[in-house]
């Protein structure tokens, strides 16, 4: 950021606000999809553990 508070690119040029919003939107979308994939993988793992007998009375 400059002394005025404007974000700058690596080359030192200011990016238009619209470009910054578009970039942030893409990052948020990617984060959301990555988190969704992680949650699906975690649920799959929990389902596999449950399927191996975690929900039966065999272990009593």
PyMOL Python script that loads the backbone (N, CA, C, O; Angstrom):
from pymol import cmd

cmd.read_pdbstr("""\
ATOM      1  N   UNK A   1       0.840  -1.178   0.000  1.00  0.00           N
ATOM      2  CA  UNK A   1       0.000   0.000   0.000  1.00  0.00           C
ATOM      3  C   UNK A   1       0.882   1.236   0.000  1.00  0.00           C
ATOM      4  O   UNK A   1       1.979   1.241   0.559  1.00  0.00           O
ATOM      5  N   UNK A   2       0.390   2.258  -0.623  1.00  0.00           N
ATOM      6  CA  UNK A   2       1.120   3.515  -0.659  1.00  0.00           C
ATOM      7  C   UNK A   2       0.807   4.308   0.593  1.00  0.00           C
ATOM      8  O   UNK A   2      -0.024   3.901   1.405  1.00  0.00           O
ATOM      9  N   UNK A   3       1.467   5.427   0.746  1.00  0.00           N
ATOM     10  CA  UNK A   3       1.213   6.293   1.888  1.00  0.00           C
ATOM     11  C   UNK A   3      -0.234   6.782   1.884  1.00  0.00           C
ATOM     12  O   UNK A   3      -0.797   7.062   2.942  1.00  0.00           O
ATOM     13  N   UNK A   4      -0.837   6.885   0.700  1.00  0.00           N
ATOM     14  CA  UNK A   4      -2.230   7.318   0.598  1.00  0.00           C
ATOM     15  C   UNK A   4      -3.201   6.187   0.910  1.00  0.00           C
ATOM     16  O   UNK A   4      -4.398   6.434   1.056  1.00  0.00           O
ATOM     17  N   UNK A   5      -2.715   4.948   1.015  1.00  0.00           N
ATOM     18  CA  UNK A   5      -3.575   3.812   1.325  1.00  0.00           C
ATOM     19  C   UNK A   5      -4.075   3.063   0.117  1.00  0.00           C
ATOM     20  O   UNK A   5      -4.918   2.178   0.260  1.00  0.00           O
ATOM     21  N   UNK A   6      -3.588   3.382  -1.076  1.00  0.00           N
ATOM     22  CA  UNK A   6      -4.003   2.685  -2.291  1.00  0.00           C
ATOM     23  C   UNK A   6      -3.158   1.447  -2.498  1.00  0.00           C
ATOM     24  O   UNK A   6      -1.932   1.521  -2.412  1.00  0.00           O
ATOM     25  N   UNK A   7      -3.793   0.289  -2.773  1.00  0.00           N
ATOM     26  CA  UNK A   7      -3.007  -0.925  -3.037  1.00  0.00           C
ATOM     27  C   UNK A   7      -2.242  -0.792  -4.339  1.00  0.00           C
ATOM     28  O   UNK A   7      -2.704  -0.132  -5.269  1.00  0.00           O
ATOM     29  N   UNK A   8      -1.090  -1.406  -4.411  1.00  0.00           N
ATOM     30  CA  UNK A   8      -0.261  -1.351  -5.604  1.00  0.00           C
ATOM     31  C   UNK A   8       0.089  -2.775  -6.032  1.00  0.00           C
ATOM     32  O   UNK A   8       0.134  -3.683  -5.202  1.00  0.00           O
ATOM     33  N   UNK A   9       0.334  -2.965  -7.314  1.00  0.00           N
ATOM     34  CA  UNK A   9       0.792  -4.246  -7.822  1.00  0.00           C
ATOM     35  C   UNK A   9       2.288  -4.338  -7.622  1.00  0.00           C
ATOM     36  O   UNK A   9       2.909  -3.389  -7.143  1.00  0.00           O
ATOM     37  N   UNK A  10       2.880  -5.478  -7.984  1.00  0.00           N
ATOM     38  CA  UNK A  10       4.324  -5.657  -7.843  1.00  0.00           C
ATOM     39  C   UNK A  10       5.109  -4.619  -8.637  1.00  0.00           C
ATOM     40  O   UNK A  10       6.205  -4.229  -8.233  1.00  0.00           O
ATOM     41  N   UNK A  11       4.561  -4.173  -9.753  1.00  0.00           N
ATOM     42  CA  UNK A  11       5.269  -3.195 -10.579  1.00  0.00           C
ATOM     43  C   UNK A  11       5.108  -1.783 -10.044  1.00  0.00           C
ATOM     44  O   UNK A  11       5.741  -0.859 -10.553  1.00  0.00           O
ATOM     45  N   UNK A  12       4.277  -1.596  -9.030  1.00  0.00           N
ATOM     46  CA  UNK A  12       4.088  -0.282  -8.447  1.00  0.00           C
ATOM     47  C   UNK A  12       2.886   0.458  -8.996  1.00  0.00           C
ATOM     48  O   UNK A  12       2.543   1.516  -8.469  1.00  0.00           O
ATOM     49  N   UNK A  13       2.229  -0.047 -10.031  1.00  0.00           N
ATOM     50  CA  UNK A  13       1.052   0.610 -10.612  1.00  0.00           C
ATOM     51  C   UNK A  13      -0.187   0.291  -9.789  1.00  0.00           C
ATOM     52  O   UNK A  13      -0.312  -0.806  -9.244  1.00  0.00           O
ATOM     53  N   UNK A  14      -1.093   1.240  -9.702  1.00  0.00           N
ATOM     54  CA  UNK A  14      -2.341   1.013  -8.971  1.00  0.00           C
ATOM     55  C   UNK A  14      -3.291   0.180  -9.809  1.00  0.00           C
ATOM     56  O   UNK A  14      -3.416   0.374 -11.018  1.00  0.00           O
ATOM     57  N   UNK A  15      -3.964  -0.759  -9.139  1.00  0.00           N
ATOM     58  CA  UNK A  15      -4.975  -1.574  -9.823  1.00  0.00           C
ATOM     59  C   UNK A  15      -6.329  -0.899  -9.677  1.00  0.00           C
ATOM     60  O   UNK A  15      -6.635  -0.344  -8.622  1.00  0.00           O
ATOM     61  N   UNK A  16      -7.137  -0.942 -10.721  1.00  0.00           N
ATOM     62  CA  UNK A  16      -8.502  -0.408 -10.604  1.00  0.00           C
ATOM     63  C   UNK A  16      -9.294  -1.201  -9.564  1.00  0.00           C
ATOM     64  O   UNK A  16      -9.089  -2.404  -9.397  1.00  0.00           O
ATOM     65  N   UNK A  17     -10.184  -0.525  -8.880  1.00  0.00           N
ATOM     66  CA  UNK A  17     -10.990  -1.156  -7.827  1.00  0.00           C
ATOM     67  C   UNK A  17     -11.761  -2.355  -8.376  1.00  0.00           C
ATOM     68  O   UNK A  17     -11.866  -3.381  -7.704  1.00  0.00           O
ATOM     69  N   UNK A  18     -12.296  -2.235  -9.580  1.00  0.00           N
ATOM     70  CA  UNK A  18     -13.038  -3.339 -10.184  1.00  0.00           C
ATOM     71  C   UNK A  18     -12.193  -4.590 -10.321  1.00  0.00           C
ATOM     72  O   UNK A  18     -12.677  -5.698 -10.086  1.00  0.00           O
ATOM     73  N   UNK A  19     -10.918  -4.420 -10.703  1.00  0.00           N
ATOM     74  CA  UNK A  19     -10.012  -5.564 -10.822  1.00  0.00           C
ATOM     75  C   UNK A  19      -9.758  -6.198  -9.460  1.00  0.00           C
ATOM     76  O   UNK A  19      -9.701  -7.422  -9.342  1.00  0.00           O
ATOM     77  N   UNK A  20      -9.608  -5.371  -8.442  1.00  0.00           N
ATOM     78  CA  UNK A  20      -9.378  -5.886  -7.086  1.00  0.00           C
ATOM     79  C   UNK A  20     -10.583  -6.680  -6.597  1.00  0.00           C
ATOM     80  O   UNK A  20     -10.428  -7.738  -5.987  1.00  0.00           O
ATOM     81  N   UNK A  21     -11.779  -6.173  -6.863  1.00  0.00           N
ATOM     82  CA  UNK A  21     -13.007  -6.872  -6.450  1.00  0.00           C
ATOM     83  C   UNK A  21     -13.134  -8.191  -7.197  1.00  0.00           C
ATOM     84  O   UNK A  21     -13.500  -9.207  -6.605  1.00  0.00           O
ATOM     85  N   UNK A  22     -12.837  -8.184  -8.483  1.00  0.00           N
ATOM     86  CA  UNK A  22     -12.912  -9.411  -9.274  1.00  0.00           C
ATOM     87  C   UNK A  22     -11.908 -10.446  -8.751  1.00  0.00           C
ATOM     88  O   UNK A  22     -12.230 -11.629  -8.642  1.00  0.00           O
ATOM     89  N   UNK A  23     -10.709 -10.000  -8.433  1.00  0.00           N
ATOM     90  CA  UNK A  23      -9.673 -10.899  -7.906  1.00  0.00           C
ATOM     91  C   UNK A  23     -10.112 -11.488  -6.558  1.00  0.00           C
ATOM     92  O   UNK A  23      -9.962 -12.687  -6.320  1.00  0.00           O
ATOM     93  N   UNK A  24     -10.652 -10.639  -5.685  1.00  0.00           N
ATOM     94  CA  UNK A  24     -11.123 -11.109  -4.377  1.00  0.00           C
ATOM     95  C   UNK A  24     -12.266 -12.100  -4.534  1.00  0.00           C
ATOM     96  O   UNK A  24     -12.341 -13.089  -3.805  1.00  0.00           O
ATOM     97  N   UNK A  25     -13.152 -11.837  -5.480  1.00  0.00           N
ATOM     98  CA  UNK A  25     -14.281 -12.738  -5.725  1.00  0.00           C
ATOM     99  C   UNK A  25     -13.788 -14.113  -6.178  1.00  0.00           C
ATOM    100  O   UNK A  25     -14.289 -15.141  -5.721  1.00  0.00           O
ATOM    101  N   UNK A  26     -12.816 -14.123  -7.065  1.00  0.00           N
ATOM    102  CA  UNK A  26     -12.257 -15.403  -7.529  1.00  0.00           C
ATOM    103  C   UNK A  26     -11.590 -16.153  -6.384  1.00  0.00           C
ATOM    104  O   UNK A  26     -11.723 -17.372  -6.279  1.00  0.00           O
ATOM    105  N   UNK A  27     -10.873 -15.430  -5.523  1.00  0.00           N
ATOM    106  CA  UNK A  27     -10.219 -16.079  -4.386  1.00  0.00           C
ATOM    107  C   UNK A  27     -11.245 -16.657  -3.419  1.00  0.00           C
ATOM    108  O   UNK A  27     -11.063 -17.765  -2.914  1.00  0.00           O
ATOM    109  N   UNK A  28     -12.318 -15.921  -3.158  1.00  0.00           N
ATOM    110  CA  UNK A  28     -13.362 -16.417  -2.256  1.00  0.00           C
ATOM    111  C   UNK A  28     -14.054 -17.645  -2.836  1.00  0.00           C
ATOM    112  O   UNK A  28     -14.368 -18.590  -2.113  1.00  0.00           O
ATOM    113  N   UNK A  29     -14.288 -17.625  -4.137  1.00  0.00           N
ATOM    114  CA  UNK A  29     -14.908 -18.774  -4.789  1.00  0.00           C
ATOM    115  C   UNK A  29     -14.009 -19.999  -4.676  1.00  0.00           C
ATOM    116  O   UNK A  29     -14.480 -21.093  -4.365  1.00  0.00           O
ATOM    117  N   UNK A  30     -12.723 -19.818  -4.927  1.00  0.00           N
ATOM    118  CA  UNK A  30     -11.775 -20.927  -4.824  1.00  0.00           C
ATOM    119  C   UNK A  30     -11.716 -21.454  -3.393  1.00  0.00           C
ATOM    120  O   UNK A  30     -11.702 -22.665  -3.176  1.00  0.00           O
ATOM    121  N   UNK A  31     -11.680 -20.545  -2.416  1.00  0.00           N
ATOM    122  CA  UNK A  31     -11.649 -20.948  -1.015  1.00  0.00           C
ATOM    123  C   UNK A  31     -12.895 -21.754  -0.659  1.00  0.00           C
ATOM    124  O   UNK A  31     -12.796 -22.788   0.001  1.00  0.00           O
ATOM    125  N   UNK A  32     -14.064 -21.289  -1.091  1.00  0.00           N
ATOM    126  CA  UNK A  32     -15.316 -21.981  -0.809  1.00  0.00           C
ATOM    127  C   UNK A  32     -15.296 -23.394  -1.385  1.00  0.00           C
ATOM    128  O   UNK A  32     -15.653 -24.353  -0.700  1.00  0.00           O
ATOM    129  N   UNK A  33     -14.878 -23.521  -2.645  1.00  0.00           N
ATOM    130  CA  UNK A  33     -14.856 -24.835  -3.283  1.00  0.00           C
ATOM    131  C   UNK A  33     -13.823 -25.757  -2.631  1.00  0.00           C
ATOM    132  O   UNK A  33     -14.074 -26.951  -2.467  1.00  0.00           O
ATOM    133  N   UNK A  34     -12.668 -25.210  -2.261  1.00  0.00           N
ATOM    134  CA  UNK A  34     -11.657 -26.020  -1.576  1.00  0.00           C
ATOM    135  C   UNK A  34     -12.166 -26.508  -0.222  1.00  0.00           C
ATOM    136  O   UNK A  34     -11.939 -27.659   0.150  1.00  0.00           O
ATOM    137  N   UNK A  35     -12.853 -25.636   0.514  1.00  0.00           N
ATOM    138  CA  UNK A  35     -13.406 -26.022   1.818  1.00  0.00           C
ATOM    139  C   UNK A  35     -14.490 -27.078   1.647  1.00  0.00           C
ATOM    140  O   UNK A  35     -14.600 -27.991   2.465  1.00  0.00           O
ATOM    141  N   UNK A  36     -15.289 -26.962   0.595  1.00  0.00           N
ATOM    142  CA  UNK A  36     -16.329 -27.954   0.331  1.00  0.00           C
ATOM    143  C   UNK A  36     -15.706 -29.319   0.034  1.00  0.00           C
ATOM    144  O   UNK A  36     -16.176 -30.338   0.539  1.00  0.00           O
ATOM    145  N   UNK A  37     -14.657 -29.341  -0.777  1.00  0.00           N
ATOM    146  CA  UNK A  37     -13.968 -30.609  -1.063  1.00  0.00           C
ATOM    147  C   UNK A  37     -13.359 -31.203   0.202  1.00  0.00           C
ATOM    148  O   UNK A  37     -13.400 -32.418   0.397  1.00  0.00           O
ATOM    149  N   UNK A  38     -12.798 -30.362   1.058  1.00  0.00           N
ATOM    150  CA  UNK A  38     -12.226 -30.851   2.309  1.00  0.00           C
ATOM    151  C   UNK A  38     -13.310 -31.448   3.206  1.00  0.00           C
ATOM    152  O   UNK A  38     -13.113 -32.508   3.800  1.00  0.00           O
ATOM    153  N   UNK A  39     -14.446 -30.774   3.303  1.00  0.00           N
ATOM    154  CA  UNK A  39     -15.544 -31.291   4.127  1.00  0.00           C
ATOM    155  C   UNK A  39     -16.046 -32.628   3.587  1.00  0.00           C
ATOM    156  O   UNK A  39     -16.354 -33.537   4.358  1.00  0.00           O
ATOM    157  N   UNK A  40     -16.129 -32.747   2.260  1.00  0.00           N
ATOM    158  CA  UNK A  40     -16.571 -34.012   1.663  1.00  0.00           C
ATOM    159  C   UNK A  40     -15.572 -35.130   1.984  1.00  0.00           C
ATOM    160  O   UNK A  40     -15.978 -36.248   2.300  1.00  0.00           O
ATOM    161  N   UNK A  41     -14.277 -34.836   1.905  1.00  0.00           N
ATOM    162  CA  UNK A  41     -13.262 -35.841   2.213  1.00  0.00           C
ATOM    163  C   UNK A  41     -13.339 -36.250   3.680  1.00  0.00           C
ATOM    164  O   UNK A  41     -13.203 -37.430   4.002  1.00  0.00           O
ATOM    165  N   UNK A  42     -13.558 -35.279   4.575  1.00  0.00           N
ATOM    166  CA  UNK A  42     -13.672 -35.600   6.000  1.00  0.00           C
ATOM    167  C   UNK A  42     -14.892 -36.466   6.272  1.00  0.00           C
ATOM    168  O   UNK A  42     -14.820 -37.399   7.072  1.00  0.00           O
ATOM    169  N   UNK A  43     -16.006 -36.173   5.621  1.00  0.00           N
ATOM    170  CA  UNK A  43     -17.211 -36.976   5.822  1.00  0.00           C
ATOM    171  C   UNK A  43     -17.024 -38.387   5.264  1.00  0.00           C
ATOM    172  O   UNK A  43     -17.533 -39.351   5.835  1.00  0.00           O
ATOM    173  N   UNK A  44     -16.310 -38.511   4.172  1.00  0.00           N
ATOM    174  CA  UNK A  44     -16.023 -39.830   3.610  1.00  0.00           C
ATOM    175  C   UNK A  44     -15.213 -40.652   4.604  1.00  0.00           C
ATOM    176  O   UNK A  44     -15.500 -41.828   4.828  1.00  0.00           O
ATOM    177  N   UNK A  45     -14.191 -40.024   5.203  1.00  0.00           N
ATOM    178  CA  UNK A  45     -13.370 -40.729   6.193  1.00  0.00           C
ATOM    179  C   UNK A  45     -14.208 -41.161   7.396  1.00  0.00           C
ATOM    180  O   UNK A  45     -14.088 -42.288   7.876  1.00  0.00           O
ATOM    181  N   UNK A  46     -15.057 -40.252   7.877  1.00  0.00           N
ATOM    182  CA  UNK A  46     -15.918 -40.601   9.019  1.00  0.00           C
ATOM    183  C   UNK A  46     -16.870 -41.727   8.656  1.00  0.00           C
ATOM    184  O   UNK A  46     -17.137 -42.605   9.476  1.00  0.00           O
ATOM    185  N   UNK A  47     -17.379 -41.709   7.440  1.00  0.00           N
ATOM    186  CA  UNK A  47     -18.274 -42.770   6.988  1.00  0.00           C
ATOM    187  C   UNK A  47     -17.568 -44.102   6.926  1.00  0.00           C
ATOM    188  O   UNK A  47     -18.153 -45.127   7.276  1.00  0.00           O
ATOM    189  N   UNK A  48     -16.321 -44.111   6.489  1.00  0.00           N
ATOM    190  CA  UNK A  48     -15.557 -45.360   6.434  1.00  0.00           C
ATOM    191  C   UNK A  48     -15.309 -45.906   7.825  1.00  0.00           C
ATOM    192  O   UNK A  48     -15.396 -47.114   8.042  1.00  0.00           O
ATOM    193  N   UNK A  49     -14.998 -45.015   8.786  1.00  0.00           N
ATOM    194  CA  UNK A  49     -14.783 -45.486  10.159  1.00  0.00           C
ATOM    195  C   UNK A  49     -16.070 -46.037  10.742  1.00  0.00           C
ATOM    196  O   UNK A  49     -16.060 -47.057  11.432  1.00  0.00           O
ATOM    197  N   UNK A  50     -17.180 -45.363  10.466  1.00  0.00           N
ATOM    198  CA  UNK A  50     -18.470 -45.811  10.968  1.00  0.00           C
ATOM    199  C   UNK A  50     -18.829 -47.153  10.348  1.00  0.00           C
ATOM    200  O   UNK A  50     -19.372 -48.022  11.030  1.00  0.00           O
ATOM    201  N   UNK A  51     -18.541 -47.331   9.090  1.00  0.00           N
ATOM    202  CA  UNK A  51     -18.857 -48.571   8.395  1.00  0.00           C
ATOM    203  C   UNK A  51     -18.032 -49.758   8.850  1.00  0.00           C
ATOM    204  O   UNK A  51     -18.414 -50.903   8.609  1.00  0.00           O
ATOM    205  N   UNK A  52     -16.899 -49.506   9.509  1.00  0.00           N
ATOM    206  CA  UNK A  52     -16.041 -50.610   9.983  1.00  0.00           C
ATOM    207  C   UNK A  52     -16.498 -51.144  11.330  1.00  0.00           C
ATOM    208  O   UNK A  52     -15.799 -51.953  11.939  1.00  0.00           O
ATOM    209  N   UNK A  53     -17.641 -50.714  11.803  1.00  0.00           N
ATOM    210  CA  UNK A  53     -18.138 -51.270  13.050  1.00  0.00           C
ATOM    211  C   UNK A  53     -18.327 -50.227  14.141  1.00  0.00           C
ATOM    212  O   UNK A  53     -18.701 -50.573  15.262  1.00  0.00           O
ATOM    213  N   UNK A  54     -18.083 -48.995  13.846  1.00  0.00           N
ATOM    214  CA  UNK A  54     -18.257 -47.953  14.841  1.00  0.00           C
ATOM    215  C   UNK A  54     -19.696 -47.791  15.289  1.00  0.00           C
ATOM    216  O   UNK A  54     -19.955 -47.255  16.366  1.00  0.00           O
ATOM    217  N   UNK A  55     -20.639 -48.252  14.472  1.00  0.00           N
ATOM    218  CA  UNK A  55     -22.053 -48.102  14.802  1.00  0.00           C
ATOM    219  C   UNK A  55     -22.720 -49.393  15.192  1.00  0.00           C
ATOM    220  O   UNK A  55     -23.947 -49.443  15.272  1.00  0.00           O
ATOM    221  N   UNK A  56     -21.952 -50.456  15.441  1.00  0.00           N
ATOM    222  CA  UNK A  56     -22.560 -51.729  15.800  1.00  0.00           C
ATOM    223  C   UNK A  56     -22.273 -52.052  17.246  1.00  0.00           C
ATOM    224  O   UNK A  56     -21.468 -51.378  17.888  1.00  0.00           O
ATOM    225  N   UNK A  57     -22.926 -53.081  17.769  1.00  0.00           N
ATOM    226  CA  UNK A  57     -22.749 -53.497  19.156  1.00  0.00           C
ATOM    227  C   UNK A  57     -21.698 -54.587  19.300  1.00  0.00           C
ATOM    228  O   UNK A  57     -21.546 -55.137  20.390  1.00  0.00           O
ATOM    229  N   UNK A  58     -20.972 -54.916  18.249  1.00  0.00           N
ATOM    230  CA  UNK A  58     -19.996 -56.002  18.310  1.00  0.00           C
ATOM    231  C   UNK A  58     -18.873 -55.739  19.302  1.00  0.00           C
ATOM    232  O   UNK A  58     -18.243 -56.680  19.783  1.00  0.00           O
ATOM    233  N   UNK A  59     -18.611 -54.468  19.616  1.00  0.00           N
ATOM    234  CA  UNK A  59     -17.441 -54.134  20.437  1.00  0.00           C
ATOM    235  C   UNK A  59     -17.777 -54.088  21.922  1.00  0.00           C
ATOM    236  O   UNK A  59     -16.917 -53.721  22.723  1.00  0.00           O
ATOM    237  N   UNK A  60     -18.988 -54.444  22.315  1.00  0.00           N
ATOM    238  CA  UNK A  60     -19.335 -54.409  23.746  1.00  0.00           C
ATOM    239  C   UNK A  60     -18.979 -55.684  24.431  1.00  0.00           C
ATOM    240  O   UNK A  60     -19.203 -55.821  25.634  1.00  0.00           O
TER     241      UNK A  60
END
""", "prot")
cmd.dss("prot")
cmd.show_as("cartoon", "prot")
cmd.util.cbc("prot")
cmd.orient("prot")
